[in-house]
Amino acid sequence: MLSFKEVYQAHEDELTDSEEYICDYILAHSSQVKNMSITCLASNTSVVPNTITRLCKKLNYKGYTELKYNLDTFSEDSQALSQRILFENTVKLINKKKEVQIINLFSKAKKVVFCASGETGNVGRYFTYAFNAVYNNSVFCSYTEEIWDILNHYSNLIVCMLSFSGDSEQT
C-alpha cells in the first residue's frame, strides 16, 4: 500500500492549488491529522468538509478514514518534511530566465554590497563570504553611514538590503 505522500505525489498534477495546500498541510501535520475530524481539518485549511471528501476521492481513497489510515505508513519527521516541502515549493517558483539575468548582473557588478543589522547581519556576512569566494567583489555593512559612503565611491554596484522582518529603521 502506498503512503499518503506517495499517493499525493502521484496525483499532484491533477490537483487544484487548494487541494495541494490541503495535502501539504496534511503532510506537515500528519501526527495531528491522524486524530483530527474531517470538520477540524477543513477548518484548519479554510475549506468545507466536502472539499476534503472530494480530495479523498480524487486520490482514490474510499474516504477520509482511509486517508488517515495511510498516514500511519508515513514515517518521515513532520518538521523535516514541512521544511522540505517549503524548499521544493520555493524551487518551483524560480524563473530560470530571470535567474540567469540576475547571475549576469552580479558577475558584471564592480561591487556587491550586503547590508543588514541585528541578527540578519549574520546572514549578510555569510552572503558576503560566499560571494567573495566566487567573485571577490563583495562587502558587508551594517550601518547607514557605511552604505552612503560606498554609494558615493562606487558605480555599477548592486546593493542587497537584507531583513527578516522589514521592521528595522536601518534597513
C-alpha positions in Angstrom: 0.0 0.0 0.0 1.3 3.5 -0.9 1.8 6.1 1.8 -0.2 9.3 1.7 2.9 11.1 0.5 3.3 8.7 -2.4 -0.3 9.0 -3.4 -0.2 12.8 -3.2 2.9 12.9 -5.4 1.3 10.5 -8.0 -1.8 12.8 -8.3 -0.1 16.2 -7.8 -0.5 17.3 -11.4 -4.3 16.7 -11.2 -4.9 18.7 -8.0 -6.0 22.3 -7.7 -4.0 24.8 -5.6 -6.4 24.5 -2.8 -6.1 20.7 -2.8 -2.3 20.9 -2.9 -2.4 23.2 0.1 -4.6 20.7 2.0 -2.2 17.9 1.1 0.8 19.9 2.2 -1.0 20.7 5.4 -1.7 17.0 6.0 1.9 16.1 5.4 3.2 18.9 7.6 0.8 18.0 10.5 0.4 14.2 9.9 0.5 13.3 13.6 -2.3 15.7 14.4 -4.4 14.9 11.3 -4.4 11.2 12.3 -6.6 12.2 15.3 -8.5 15.1 13.6 -12.0 15.1 12.4 -12.8 16.0 8.8 -14.5 19.1 10.1 -11.4 20.2 12.0 -9.1 19.6 9.0 -11.5 21.5 6.8 -11.5 24.4 9.3 -7.7 24.4 9.6 -7.3 24.5 5.9 -10.1 27.1 5.3 -12.3 24.8 3.2 -15.6 22.9 3.7 -15.6 19.2 4.6 -17.0 18.3 1.2 -13.7 19.6 -0.3 -11.8 17.1 1.8 -14.1 14.3 0.8 -13.7 15.2 -2.9 -9.9 15.3 -2.4 -10.0 11.8 -0.9 -11.9 10.5 -3.9 -9.5 12.2 -6.3 -6.6 10.5 -4.5 -8.5 7.2 -4.9 -9.3 6.8 -1.2 -12.7 5.5 -0.2 -13.0 8.3 2.3 -11.2 10.4 4.9 -10.8 7.5 7.3 -8.7 5.6 4.7 -6.6 8.7 4.1 -5.9 8.9 7.8 -5.1 5.2 7.9 -2.5 5.8 5.2 -0.8 8.4 7.3 0.4 5.6 9.6 2.6 4.4 6.8 4.2 7.8 6.6 7.3 7.8 8.8 9.2 11.0 7.9 9.6 13.6 10.6 6.8 16.2 10.0 9.1 19.2 10.7 11.8 18.0 8.3 9.1 17.2 5.8 7.5 20.6 6.2 10.9 22.3 5.6 11.5 20.1 2.5 8.1 20.8 1.1 8.7 24.5 1.6 12.1 24.2 -0.1 10.6 22.2 -3.0 7.8 24.7 -3.5 10.3 27.6 -3.4 12.4 25.9 -6.0 9.4 25.6 -8.3 8.9 29.4 -8.1 12.4 30.1 -9.6 12.2 31.6 -13.0 15.2 30.2 -14.8 15.4 33.0 -17.3 15.4 35.7 -14.6 17.9 33.7 -12.6 20.4 33.8 -15.5 19.8 37.6 -15.8 20.5 38.1 -12.1 23.6 36.0 -12.2 24.9 38.1 -15.1 24.2 41.3 -13.2 26.1 40.1 -10.2 29.0 38.9 -12.3 29.3 42.3 -14.1 28.9 44.4 -10.9 32.1 46.1 -9.7 30.8 45.8 -6.1 28.1 43.8 -4.4 27.1 45.3 -1.0 25.2 43.3 1.5 23.5 45.4 4.2 21.8 44.1 7.3 21.6 44.8 11.0 20.9 42.8 14.1 20.6 39.0 13.7 20.2 39.4 9.9 23.8 40.7 9.9 25.0 37.1 10.3 23.2 36.2 7.0 24.7 39.2 5.3 28.2 38.3 6.5 27.7 34.8 5.2 26.5 36.0 1.8 29.5 38.3 1.6 31.8 35.5 2.4 30.1 33.2 -0.2 30.1 35.8 -2.9 33.8 36.7 -2.3 34.6 33.0 -2.8 33.3 33.3 -6.4 33.6 37.0 -7.4 35.8 38.6 -4.7 33.9 41.9 -5.1 31.5 41.9 -2.1 31.4 43.9 1.1 29.2 43.8 4.1 27.9 46.9 6.0 25.6 47.2 8.9 25.2 50.9 9.3 23.5 53.5 7.1 26.6 55.7 7.1 28.7 52.9 5.6 26.1 52.4 2.8 26.2 56.1 1.9 30.0 56.1 1.8 30.0 53.1 -0.5 27.3 54.5 -2.8 29.3 57.7 -3.1 32.5 55.9 -4.1 31.4 53.2 -6.5 29.4 53.0 -9.7 28.0 49.8 -11.2 27.2 48.2 -7.9 24.5 46.1 -6.5 23.1 46.7 -3.0 21.3 43.9 -1.3 19.3 45.0 1.7 18.5 42.1 4.0 15.9 42.0 6.7 14.0 39.1 8.3 11.1 41.4 9.3 11.5 44.6 7.4 10.9 46.5 10.7 14.4 47.8 11.3 14.9 51.5 10.9 18.3 51.0 9.3 17.0 48.7 6.6 
